[in-house]
């Protein structure tokens, strides 16, 4: 079972069974991840993993075993970056690749532990299978909105995207909010 919270820290504190003042004593990386830069939060309740997308840092963080998060808990894994440093879109490359992000917005982890990420400025949706076991800087397993990972040109076509900003999975159906195409 998955739970998704979009930028709602108070709800996240409730889900994680933390008092509001706990946010003041949380590790700086986790505090930043949960507040000003977060654009999406999703939890795999079965595997106890927490994922946080960070729009302006161009990355998604994973925290393992969220039941044991403490004030010094660093992220376990970062998606879209080679490490925790740097903030450049697509890791400073001119074009995206299977392991880069540009303003990840909506995220969702489904019951099969597939992490879905709305990669807004690359006009695509990426997915990672077995996301709770993926390594830092791992390549996505698939892309929607483009035929290849290295394109970021939006396309007004049934299978094209332009700044996807949210997504959800219901059973085997993926729903994507395509902001640039108003659909």
C-alpha positions, -999 to +999 in steps of 0.1 A: +000+000+000+013+035-009+005+069+005+012+101-013+012+135+003+018+166-018+037+192+002+018+187+034+043+184+062+017+183+090+002+152+074+036+136+069+044+142+106+011+125+115+019+095+092+054+092+107+040+096+142+062+127+149+052+157+170+053+190+151+083+202+172+102+172+160+107+189+127+129+215+145+153+188+157+155+169+124+187+166+105+192+196+081+190+174+049+158+158+061+143+192+073+150+208+039+137+177+021+104+179+041+098+217+039+108+244+015+121+224-015+098+195-014+073+192-042+060+157-035+061+130-009+052+094-013+055+065+011+057+027+004+039+016+036+047-021+029+085-016+026+086+014+050+104+037+025+098+074+022+104+093-011+106+131-013+109+150-046+128+183-045+118+206-074+146+231-072+173+207-063+165+184-092+164+152-072+143+127-054+155+114-020+147+080-005+147+074+033+147+037+043+127+024+072+109+056+080+099+042+114+134+047+126+141+082+112+160+103+137+174+138+139+205+126+121+190+104+095+206+111+061+188+101+029+196+065+019+196+072-019+193+101-043+176+097-077+186+122-105+220+130-091+254+113-087+255+123-050+239+147-026+258+177-039+250+200-068+217+214-079+220+218-116+192+205-138+201+172-156+234+172-136+246+201-157+243+183-190+227+199-220+202+171-225+185+147-200+195+110-196+180+080-178+196+091-145+189+129-145+160+151-135+148+186-141+123+199-116+107+167-105+073+175-092+047+148-086+059+114-074+041+081-066+053+047-055+029+019-064+022-014-048+049-031-069+075-007-056+077+012-089+086+048-083+069+072-108+083+107-112+068+136-132+100+151-145+085+185-152+110+205-173+121+174-193+084+169-202+084+133-193+075+107-167+102+083-155+099+051-136+122+030-115+112-006-107+121-019-072+128+017-061+132+008-025+162-012-035+177+011-062+211+027-058+221+063-059+222+077-095+205+046-109+190+048-144+152+049-148+137+017-162+114+036-185+102+069-199+068+082-210+063+113-231+093+107-253+107+078-274+141+081-258+156+093-225+176+121-241+148+143-254+132+171-235+111+187-263+074+188-254+051+173-280+014+180-285+005+145-293-015+118-276+017+103-262+035+136-257+038+156-225+045+193-216+055+199-180+038+170-162+032+181-127+013+153-109+006+116-112-012+088-095-015+051-100-048+032-096-044-005-101-026-008-134-036+027-147-012+056-145-029+091-144-007+121-153-016+158-149+000+174-180+001+211-171+016+225-203-012+209-224-040+216-199-050+180-196 
